[in-house]
Amino acid sequence: MKKTGFFVIACLFSICSFAQEKNPIGLIETPKGKIYIQLFDETPNHQQSFIELAEEGYWDSLTFNRVIPNFVAQGGCPDTEEGFKDPEYLLEPEFVKGLTHIYGAVGAGRDDNPGKLSARCQFYIVQNKDGLHRLDNDYTVFGQVIKGMDIVDAIVYQKRNSKDEPVIPVTLKVSILYLSKAEIEKLTHF
């Protein structure tokens, strides 16, 4: 009888733990509003890198430094030698069938390096409603905006200079929320 009781308690604990599983969601706070990003388990190195940099506050002094309507809103470090040459900030590509550059896809920036290594310090959000499938299998897609594309749209239509930088800087504060599936569903159904 004691073994049966223990088994029932163990099963209930297991069910409760499964029901409470938390998923990392990226939160980008800007002067225009909040953007929520689902981070894909299929790209574990990019997911972990984004989480690490967010939890370290890496992007909190940076901006969306490149905004182009019908293309992308790019944030993080500007196009610098450090961002593209420092091995600590480079990741091997993680191209996954089915993760493509659709509207709201979140990808990792990079330069024209032949290995297609991602610059961990940069990310972009696809703002083209038709997607940017010419970038598929050239740039790693590691997430998807689940709420806040209206904010991304507002950001890319900011007045910008000849380098596609917003004239009024769009600052970033990036953090990670750990939410249950029910909390994520509630967040995305407003």
C-alpha positions in Angstrom: 0.0 0.0 0.0 2.9 2.4 0.8 4.4 1.8 -2.6 1.1 2.6 -4.3 0.7 5.8 -2.4 4.3 6.9 -3.2 3.7 6.1 -6.8 0.5 8.2 -6.9 2.3 11.1 -5.2 5.3 10.8 -7.6 2.9 10.8 -10.6 1.0 13.9 -9.3 4.3 15.7 -8.7 5.4 14.8 -12.3 2.1 16.1 -13.8 2.3 19.3 -11.8 5.9 19.9 -12.8 5.0 19.3 -16.5 2.1 21.7 -16.3 4.3 24.4 -14.7 7.1 24.1 -17.3 8.4 27.6 -18.0 9.6 28.7 -21.4 12.0 31.6 -22.1 10.4 34.6 -23.8 12.5 37.6 -24.9 11.1 41.0 -23.9 12.4 44.0 -25.7 11.3 47.3 -24.1 11.5 50.4 -26.3 10.2 54.0 -26.0 7.6 52.9 -28.5 6.4 49.9 -26.5 7.1 46.2 -25.8 8.0 43.4 -28.2 7.7 39.7 -27.0 9.7 37.0 -28.7 9.4 33.2 -28.6 12.9 31.7 -28.7 13.1 28.5 -30.7 14.4 25.3 -29.0 15.5 24.1 -32.5 18.3 26.7 -32.4 19.7 26.0 -28.9 23.0 27.9 -29.3 21.4 31.1 -30.5 18.6 30.7 -27.9 21.1 30.3 -25.1 23.3 33.2 -26.4 20.3 35.6 -26.6 19.3 34.6 -23.0 22.8 35.1 -21.7 23.3 38.5 -23.3 19.8 39.6 -22.1 20.4 38.5 -18.6 23.8 40.2 -18.6 22.1 43.5 -19.7 24.3 43.6 -22.8 21.8 45.4 -25.0 20.5 47.8 -22.4 22.8 50.6 -23.4 22.3 50.0 -27.2 19.6 50.8 -29.7 17.8 49.7 -32.9 20.7 51.0 -35.0 19.3 50.0 -38.5 15.7 50.4 -39.5 14.5 49.9 -43.1 10.7 49.8 -43.9 9.7 46.5 -45.6 13.0 45.0 -44.5 14.1 44.8 -40.9 14.6 46.5 -37.6 18.1 45.6 -36.4 19.3 46.1 -32.9 22.4 45.5 -30.8 25.9 46.5 -31.6 26.5 48.5 -34.7 28.4 47.1 -37.6 31.9 47.1 -35.9 35.0 45.0 -36.2 34.6 43.8 -32.7 31.1 42.5 -33.4 32.2 40.5 -36.4 35.8 39.4 -35.5 35.7 38.5 -31.7 35.3 34.7 -31.5 33.5 35.2 -28.2 30.7 36.9 -30.1 30.5 34.5 -33.0 28.2 31.5 -33.4 28.0 28.7 -35.9 24.9 28.9 -38.0 21.8 26.9 -37.0 19.7 26.6 -40.2 16.5 24.6 -39.5 14.0 23.5 -42.1 10.8 25.3 -41.4 12.3 28.3 -39.6 12.2 30.9 -42.3 12.3 34.7 -42.6 8.5 35.3 -42.3 7.0 38.5 -41.0 8.1 38.9 -37.3 11.0 36.3 -37.6 14.0 37.1 -35.4 17.4 36.4 -36.8 21.1 36.8 -36.0 23.0 39.5 -37.8 26.4 38.8 -39.5 28.8 40.1 -42.0 29.7 38.4 -45.3 31.9 35.8 -43.6 32.1 32.6 -45.7 31.1 30.4 -42.7 27.9 32.4 -42.2 28.9 32.8 -38.5 26.3 34.9 -36.6 27.3 37.9 -34.6 25.8 37.2 -31.1 25.6 40.9 -30.4 23.1 41.7 -33.2 19.6 40.6 -33.9 17.0 41.7 -36.4 13.2 41.4 -36.8 11.8 40.9 -40.3 9.3 43.7 -41.0 8.4 42.8 -44.5 4.8 41.4 -44.5 5.7 39.0 -47.4 8.8 37.8 -45.5 12.4 37.9 -46.7 13.0 34.3 -47.9 16.1 35.3 -49.9 17.8 35.3 -46.4 16.8 31.7 -45.6 19.8 29.4 -45.1 22.1 32.4 -45.1 21.1 33.9 -41.7 19.9 32.0 -38.6 16.3 32.5 -37.6 16.1 31.8 -33.8 12.8 33.4 -32.7 9.4 34.8 -33.7 7.7 37.9 -32.4 4.5 36.8 -30.7 3.3 40.2 -29.6 4.4 43.7 -30.6 4.8 43.8 -34.3 2.9 47.1 -34.3 5.8 48.4 -32.2 8.3 47.0 -34.8 6.3 48.7 -37.6 6.4 52.0 -35.7 10.2 51.7 -35.2 11.0 51.1 -38.8 8.9 54.1 -39.9 11.0 56.4 -37.7 12.7 59.3 -39.5 16.2 58.0 -40.3 19.5 59.2 -41.6 21.5 58.1 -44.7 22.9 55.1 -42.7 19.3 53.9 -41.9 19.8 54.9 -38.2 16.8 56.4 -36.5 17.4 60.2 -36.1 15.9 59.9 -32.6 17.5 56.8 -31.0 15.3 53.9 -30.2 16.7 52.5 -27.0 16.6 48.8 -25.9 16.1 47.1 -22.7 16.1 43.3 -23.3 15.2 40.8 -20.6 13.9 37.2 -20.4 10.6 36.2 -19.0 10.0 32.6 -18.0 6.3 31.8 -18.7 4.1 28.8 -18.8 2.3 27.8 -22.0 -0.9 29.2 -20.5 0.8 32.5 -19.7 2.2 32.7 -23.2 -1.3 32.0 -24.7 -2.8 34.7 -22.5 -0.1 37.1 -23.6 -0.7 36.5 -27.3 -4.5 36.7 -27.1 -5.2 40.3 -26.3 
